[in-house]
Amino acid sequence: MELKPSIPSSSLIDQHVFPGDVVLDLSKITSQTIKLGGGLRQDGDLISVMKGGVLRFSKPNKYWVETSQKRYVPSAGDNVLGIVVDARSDNFFVDIKGPTLAFLPVLAFEGGTRRNIPKFEMGTLLYVRVVKADTGMNPELSCMDASGKAAEYGPLKEGFMFETSTGLSRTLLSSPTCPVLETLGKKIAFEIAVGLNGRVWVNSSTPSIVVLVSNTIIQTASMSPTQQKIRVESLLQKMQ
């Protein structure tokens, strides 16, 4: 396939792009290392689109294509929600909605040793980080950040998990905070963990709040930011 002429990447950020579009010319960038996420590939000095969607940019240097698909393609550095499906002597096998199961080494935990191996039941929900996602190999996960600390990673207890599109997950993780979470957070207290693989976990002190937050996220997914804010404020008024 012949690549289309290069267009300055700044003009395409937050715009719809299609397979074959060239979004970045590395020969014109001399002072920055670029990090690529899902939906993009490198061909020489050109970064082109593999899957149609919206081009996104996250400071300082990450580009990716946001798509509203159910299937998740693992990428190193992604935070995801995984479900433990099997345990072996050296690894846990985890479902992250990818093409294959991912593996989580039993030592990939802060302070992990052979004498201190965590025990997870089948079906345990984990918040984990993808550390390797090479083609043709099972993705590798970790429950530590880049500095070796547990940070926010680990099992998610209680609460409720639901599945949505990868595009909605990225919207929920966007900066500034998306209107739905910002408006809800001003009025009610809840915890939320969002995986780039299209899984969302919500927890609160009462089941009614968990249901409200979960349903609101799902029902407002296709709305504009202004519509989302109006809808959430209306739902909150009905609660009072």
N, C-alpha and C positions, 0 to 999 in steps of 0.2 A: 504494500500500500504506500502510495506516495504521500509524504507528509505535507501538510499545508504550510504556507509561509508563516514565519514566526510573528506573533503578536505580543507586545509587552505584557508581562504577566499581570501587572497592576490593573490593566484594563479588563481582565477576565476574572479577577477574584470576586466571588459571590455571584458570578454569572453562569448560565448554563453552558456546558462544553460537551463536545461529542467525540467519539472515537476518531483518532487521527489529528485532532486539533493540537497544535504545538503551543504550549503555555509558557515555556521558559527556554531561553538560549543561554547555556552555561558559559559560552565563549565571551559573553558580555558581562559576566560576573566574575570579579577577581578577588574580592575580599570577604566572601562568605561561603560557608559550606551549606548546601541545601539538603534537607531531609525530606524524603518522599514517603507519602502514605499510600493508601489504597487507591486504585484507579489510575495511577500514573506509571510510566516506564521511561527509562533512559535509553536513548539511541544516539551514541556519540555525545555531542554537546547539547542535543535537543531533548527536552522533556515533553512527552506527548501523552495524550489521553487514551486509556484503554477501555473505559466504561463511561457512558454518558451520565451526566449529573451536574452538580454545582461545584465549581472550583472553590476550595476553601484555603485559607492561610492562617496559620497560628504562629505568633511570635515565639522565638526569633526567626525561625527558618524552615518551618514545616508546611508543605503543600500536600493536599489530597483532594480527591473527588468524592463529594458526598452524594450517595445514592440512597434511594428509598427502597432498598431490597431487603428481603428477609434473610437471605444467605449472607453469611459473614466470611470475609477473606482475611485471615490473620495477618497482622503486620507487627513487626517488632516495635515495642514501646506502647502498644495499646493496653489500656486497662479494660478488663472484661469480667463478666460474671460467668463462672463455670460451675458445672454440677459433677460431683465425683461419681463415677460409674464403676470403677474397679480399683483395687489396691494390690500392689506387688511389693516385693521386698525393698526395691529401690525407688519406685515411682508410684504416684497416684495417676490414674487415667481420668481425664476430665473432658466433659462435653462442653465446648465453647461455641457451638453452632457452626463450626467450620467444616470443611470437606472431610477431615479426619479428626480423631480424638487427639487431644493434646496431653502431654505428660508433665507432671509436676514432681520433680525430684524430692524425696523425703528430707533432704538436707537444705532445700531452698526456702528455709525459714530463718528468721533472726535467731542466732544462737543454736541453730540446728546441729545436732550430733547424733551418732548412732545410738546413744543412750537416751536421747530426747526426741524420738520420732513421734510426730503428731498422729493421732488416730482419728480418722474420719469415717463415719458411716456412709454407706451408699446413699446418694441423694443429697449429701451436704452441699450447700450453696457457698461458693468461695468467691471473694473479690481478689483477682490475681492480675499479674502483669505478664504480657507476652515478651519473652526475652529473645527468642529465636523463631523465625518463621520462614525457613528455607523451602524452596519448591521441592516437592517429592519427599519431604520428611515431616514427621509429626511435629507440630509446634511445641516449643518448650516454655513452661510457665515458671513464675516465681512469686513467692509471697513476701518479697522484699523490694525496697526501692533501690535506686542505683548505688546508694551509699551502704547498702546492707542492712537497713533498718526495716522493721515491720511496717512502720507508718500506718496507713489505713487498710493494709491488705490482711486477708485472713477470712475465717468463716463468718457468714452473716446469719445471725440467729434470729429466730422468730420472724416477724414481718411477713410481707407478701411479695412474691416475684412474678412479674408478667413479661411477656415478650412482645416486642414491637419491631419496627424497621430500624436499620442502622442509621438512616437519615434522621429519624426522630431522636435517637440517642445522641447524635452529635449536636442537634439543636438544643437538647437539654443541658449539654456540657458547654455550650457556647459562652463566650464572654463579649459583652456584658451578659449577666444572667438573663435567661429567657423569661418573658413576662409571666408565664404560668407559675414557675417556681418562685419568682420574685414576689408576686402578688400573694400567693399562698403563704410564703414564709413570713410575711408581715403580720399575718393574722393567726396562724396556727403553728404548733411545734411538731416537727416530724423529721425523720432521718431518711435520706435517700442515697442510693448508690446506683450509678448508671454505668453500664458497660458498653463499649463501642461495638459490641456484637449484638446489640438490639435487645438486651435484657435490662430490666429496671427493678430494683428492690426498694420497697417503702416500708417504714416501720414508725409506729407512734404509740403513745400511751393508751389509746383507745382504738378498737377496730373500726369505728365509724370514720375516724380521720384517715386511716389507711385506705379505706374504700373511697372516700372523697378524693383524696390526692390521686390515687391510681386512675379512677374513672375520669377525673378532670384532665389528666395528661393525655389519656387515650381519646377523649371526645374533642379536644381542642387541637389535635395534631395537624389538621389540614387548615386551620384558621390563620389569619394574618396576626401579627403581634398585637395590633389594636383590638381585634376581635377577641383574642385570647384574654386580654386584660379585662374587657367588658364582661365576658362570660364568667371568668373566675370571680370577679367582684359580685356579680349577680348570685352566684352559688353561695358565696360566703354570707351574703345578706339573708338568704333563706335559712342559713344555719342559726342565725342569731334570734 
